[in-house]
Amino acid sequence: MIELYNLQVKMGRGKTSNVMKRLSTMRYELAMDMNPTPKILSLEETTIRNGILCNDGMCEYCRKTKASGSKGDHFYPMVGDRYPTEYCNDEWNCIPACVTCNSSKGGKNWKTWFESNNKSNPMTYLPEDEKAVILAKFTRYDREMQKYCQRKKVDRAHFDRLMEIIRQAFAKVDDGVKVIEMPIAAPSVFVL
């Protein structure tokens, strides 16, 4: 259910956003709301994941800074090219990261970011031996993640219809309407 209250949008996760935000922000919020509840990792998955990641409270990317208190960086972005990707908020897709690396990486996948010249990308300043270790770690992690990460597929036409409802709601708010309720079902298809 999406509800607009006094120029605010309350999305399904209970998060309230200002309606004056760009539609691209609303597109991202809708994509996030279409995510399934993350699964609990099996003992086997936990053992594999913990065998690859350091899990010492430091950023897994740069290994120089303490990871932020949030869940971490999305190894693969959840939204790309204005549509939800197949990747979710699954624990496999969340990597402990510092604020600098998380912000620098943004909506890129790990490979694209590592190949970029962004000055906050650790591949631009770490010694070659450390780069090789980190690259090998994430190549292995990616291989394992592809086996276990929970995924979803979202029908783009369905997503576009939902965005059209949101655009219409924006127009009604612009016309002075203060409260709009729009029941929206956002089914996802899971691929395990």
SEGUMI-937152 format. One record per residue (C-alpha): residue in three letters; x negated, y, z; residue number from 0. Coordinates in steps of 0.2 Angstrom, whole numbers. Example, Ala and Ser with C-alpha at 12.3 -4.5 7.8 and 13.67 -1.06 7.14 Angstrom:
BEGIN
> resn:x:y:z:resi
> ALA:-62:-22:39:0
> SER:-68:-5:36:1
//
This chain:
BEGIN
> resn:x:y:z:resi
> MET:0:0:0:0
> ILE:-7:17:-5:1
> GLU:1:32:4:2
> LEU:-2:50:2:3
> TYR:0:60:18:4
> ASN:-3:79:18:5
> LEU:-15:78:4:6
> GLN:-24:63:10:7
> VAL:-25:45:3:8
> LYS:-24:31:15:9
> MET:-31:15:7:10
> GLY:-28:-3:12:11
> ARG:-43:-4:23:12
> GLY:-36:10:34:13
> LYS:-49:23:27:14
> THR:-42:40:24:15
> SER:-49:50:10:16
> ASN:-45:68:4:17
> VAL:-34:68:-11:18
> MET:-44:82:-18:19
> LYS:-58:70:-21:20
> ARG:-62:65:-39:21
> LEU:-52:51:-47:22
> SER:-69:42:-49:23
> THR:-70:41:-30:24
> MET:-52:35:-30:25
> ARG:-57:22:-43:26
> TYR:-71:16:-32:27
> GLU:-59:15:-16:28
> LEU:-47:5:-26:29
> ALA:-60:-7:-32:30
> MET:-66:-9:-14:31
> ASP:-48:-13:-8:32
> MET:-47:-26:-21:33
> ASN:-61:-36:-13:34
> PRO:-57:-52:-4:35
> THR:-62:-54:14:36
> PRO:-80:-60:15:37
> LYS:-82:-78:19:38
> ILE:-92:-85:33:39
> LEU:-108:-93:27:40
> SER:-111:-111:30:41
> LEU:-126:-118:40:42
> GLU:-134:-122:24:43
> GLU:-132:-105:16:44
> THR:-137:-96:32:45
> THR:-153:-107:33:46
> ILE:-157:-103:14:47
> ARG:-154:-85:16:48
> ASN:-164:-83:32:49
> GLY:-178:-93:24:50
> ILE:-179:-79:11:51
> LEU:-176:-63:20:52
> CYS:-187:-57:34:53
> ASN:-172:-53:46:54
> ASP:-183:-42:57:55
> GLY:-173:-26:57:56
> MET:-184:-18:43:57
> CYS:-178:-14:26:58
> GLU:-180:-29:15:59
> TYR:-184:-18:0:60
> CYS:-198:-6:6:61
> ARG:-203:-16:22:62
> LYS:-209:1:29:63
> THR:-193:8:37:64
> LYS:-180:1:50:65
> ALA:-164:-4:41:66
> SER:-149:7:44:67
> GLY:-136:1:56:68
> SER:-123:-2:42:69
> LYS:-120:-19:34:70
> GLY:-133:-14:21:71
> ASP:-136:-12:2:72
> HIS:-125:-21:-11:73
> PHE:-138:-31:-20:74
> TYR:-127:-31:-35:75
> PRO:-115:-16:-36:76
> MET:-97:-18:-33:77
> VAL:-92:-5:-46:78
> GLY:-100:-3:-62:79
> ASP:-95:6:-78:80
> ARG:-79:13:-69:81
> TYR:-73:-5:-65:82
> PRO:-75:-18:-51:83
> THR:-89:-30:-55:84
> GLU:-87:-48:-50:85
> TYR:-98:-45:-35:86
> CYS:-90:-43:-18:87
> ASN:-94:-37:0:88
> ASP:-100:-55:3:89
> GLU:-115:-57:15:90
> TRP:-125:-64:1:91
> ASN:-122:-47:-8:92
> CYS:-127:-37:7:93
> ILE:-146:-34:10:94
> PRO:-153:-25:25:95
> ALA:-159:-8:19:96
> CYS:-165:9:25:97
> VAL:-155:24:20:98
> THR:-169:30:8:99
> CYS:-169:14:-2:100
> ASN:-150:12:-1:101
> SER:-147:29:-8:102
> SER:-161:28:-21:103
> LYS:-154:12:-28:104
> GLY:-137:19:-28:105
> GLY:-125:9:-40:106
> LYS:-139:0:-49:107
> ASN:-143:-19:-47:108
> TRP:-159:-23:-39:109
> LYS:-169:-27:-56:110
> THR:-164:-11:-64:111
> TRP:-169:-1:-49:112
> PHE:-186:-10:-47:113
> GLU:-189:-6:-65:114
> SER:-185:13:-63:115
> ASN:-197:27:-60:116
> ASN:-187:33:-45:117
> LYS:-200:40:-32:118
> SER:-191:31:-18:119
> ASN:-191:14:-27:120
> PRO:-205:4:-18:121
> MET:-211:-3:-34:122
> THR:-218:14:-38:123
> TYR:-229:16:-23:124
> LEU:-232:-1:-15:125
> PRO:-249:-10:-18:126
> GLU:-248:-23:-32:127
> ASP:-250:-37:-20:128
> GLU:-235:-31:-10:129
> LYS:-225:-28:-25:130
> ALA:-228:-46:-31:131
> VAL:-222:-53:-15:132
> ILE:-206:-42:-14:133
> LEU:-202:-46:-33:134
> ALA:-204:-65:-30:135
> LYS:-193:-64:-14:136
> PHE:-179:-55:-23:137
> THR:-180:-66:-39:138
> ARG:-178:-81:-27:139
> TYR:-165:-73:-17:140
> ASP:-155:-69:-33:141
> ARG:-156:-87:-39:142
> GLU:-149:-93:-23:143
> MET:-136:-79:-22:144
> GLN:-129:-84:-39:145
> LYS:-125:-101:-32:146
> TYR:-117:-96:-16:147
> CYS:-110:-78:-17:148
> GLN:-91:-76:-17:149
> ARG:-85:-67:-32:150
> LYS:-69:-60:-39:151
> LYS:-63:-56:-56:152
> VAL:-51:-41:-58:153
> ASP:-41:-39:-74:154
> ARG:-46:-22:-81:155
> ALA:-28:-19:-88:156
> HIS:-21:-22:-71:157
> PHE:-34:-10:-63:158
> ASP:-30:3:-76:159
> ARG:-11:2:-72:160
> LEU:-15:4:-54:161
> MET:-26:19:-58:162
> GLU:-12:27:-68:163
> ILE:-1:26:-53:164
> ILE:-14:35:-43:165
> ARG:-16:48:-57:166
> GLN:3:51:-56:167
> ALA:3:52:-37:168
> PHE:-11:66:-39:169
> ALA:1:75:-51:170
> LYS:15:74:-39:171
> VAL:4:81:-25:172
> ASP:-1:95:-37:173
> ASP:18:99:-39:174
> GLY:20:101:-20:175
> VAL:26:84:-15:176
> LYS:18:80:2:177
> VAL:22:62:5:178
> ILE:22:48:-8:179
> GLU:22:29:-5:180
> MET:17:17:-18:181
> PRO:17:-1:-15:182
> ILE:3:-9:-25:183
> ALA:-2:-27:-26:184
> ALA:-20:-30:-30:185
> PRO:-22:-48:-33:186
> SER:-40:-55:-36:187
> VAL:-45:-71:-43:188
> PHE:-59:-79:-34:189
> VAL:-74:-89:-42:190
> LEU:-84:-99:-30:191
//
